[in-house]
Amino acid sequence: MNTKIFCDIADIKLIKKFGRKKIVKGFTTNPSLMRLAGAKDYQKYSKKILKVCKKPISFEVFGDDYNSMKKQALIINSWGKNVYVKIPVINSKGIFMGKIIKELNRMNIKLNITAVYNAHQTKKIVKCLNKNSKVIISIFAGRAADSGKDPVPEFKKKYFNF
């Protein structure tokens, strides 16, 4: 397992700035951050980011079901070799997105599985993956802490001992 630092931003000026930092290995965005950065058209703005960002970068699907996620993932994947498709671990109905994770992974699409809060979710994700694939698992320790739950005990579990 390799731990890498990714900046969670969508502001093009900040991406340029942090893109020059060695410690930053890539970037991750989401629709809310894109809106805050002034994006009116998600695809056009993403392609502007790609003009200045050569490091790995994740763009998130908007879809909330298998079919819409797959369609959007295929489009996002086509934007560049450094692009990761960001898929939430569960949808808005609380359903684990294992089927789409597994299918996109089989298609060799680079994935960023996001909004992961615990070891159980991570184990379920890993069961869906080809071990040689390029996948980022985005663990939301900060958001767990913001809700009043100490995330440290969760990370002390044999998180990556599969």
N, C-alpha and C positions, 0 to 999 in steps of 0.2 A: 504494500500500500504506500502511495506517495501522497503527502499532504502538500497542497499548493494554495497560494493566496490569489484569490480572484476579487476584483472590485465589483461591487454591485451598484453600477451607475449607468446612466444613459446619456449624460451630457457630453456632447462631442468634445468640448474644450477640456473637460476632465479626463476623458478617455485618451486624448492626445498627451496630456500631462503625465498621467499614471502609466501610459504605454511605454514611456521612457524609463520607468523604474524597473530595475532587475528583479526586485522581490515580487512584483506583480506578474503573475504568469498568464493572466487572462481577465476577461470581463464577463459579467452576466447582467442581463437586463430583464425587465418585465414590463407589461403594458402600462402599469401605473407610473413607473420611472420614465418611460418614454413620453407619456403625457406631460409629466412635470418638466421634462426637458424641452417641451414645445412641439413634439411630434403631432402632426395632423394626419399624416398618412403613414401607417406603421411600416409598410414595405419600403417606401421612399426614404424614410428616416433611417431605417436599418441599413439601407444601401449607402447612405451618407456616412454612417458610422464605419462601415466596411472599407470606405476609401481611406480612412485614417488609422484603422485598427488591423494590424497584421497578426496579433496574438489570438488565441482561441477566444471566441465570444459566443454567448448563448442568447438566443432569441426565443421567447416563450410563445406557445400556441395559445389562442384564445378559446378554442373549442372546449367543450365540457363532456363530450361523448366520443366514443371510438371513431366513428366516421369523420366527424369534423376535425378531430385531432390528427387523424392520419392524413387527410387532405392538406391541412395546414403544415404539418411536419414535412411533407414531401416538397412543398413550395419553399419553406424556410431552408431546408437542407440544400436546395439548389443555388442558394445565394453565394456560397463560397466554401473553399476547402477548410477554412478556420472556423466554420459555423457549427455550433452544437444546437440541437433542438431541445428546448426546455419543456419538459412534461411534468405536471404535478403528480405526486405519488398517489393522491386521491382526488376525485373530482368534487364538485360542490355538493353532491349527494352522499359523499363519504365512501364512494366505491373505489377500491384499489384499481389502479390503471395498469395492472400486470399484462393484460392482453396486448395493449398497444405498445407497451415497453418492450415486450418480447418480440413482437412483429417488427418494429422499427429496428431493434437490435439485430435481428436476423438479416435485415436489409443493409447492415453495416452503416446505419445512420448514427453519427455521433450524438449522444444524448446527455442531457443534464436533467437528472431526476430531482425535482425541487419540492420544497415544503416538507422535508423529512424531519420528524420530531423524535423518533425513538429507534432502538435497536431492532425491534420486531419489524418495523417497516423496512429497514435496511436489509435484513435477512430475506424478506419477501422479494425485494428488488433484485438482490444478487441471484436468487433462484431463476430469475427471468433472463439472465444475461449470459452471453458467451464470454468466458473469462478473458479472451484476447481482445475484446472490443474496447473502444474509447468511450468511457462513461464517467460523468461527474455526478456525484451524489451530494446535493446541497443540503446540509444539515442546519436546521434553524434553531440553534442553541440560544441565540439572542432573543428570539421571539418567545421561546419557552420561558426564559428568564423574565422577560417583560410581563408575562402572565402570572408571575409569582412562583413558578415552579423552578427549582434548582436543576439545571440540565446536567451538572457534573456527574451525579450518580448514574445517569443513563449512559454517559460516555465511558464510565468505568466498567460497564458490562463488557463482555467479550464481543465488542461491537463488530469487529472485522475478523473474528475467529470462526470461519465457516468450515 
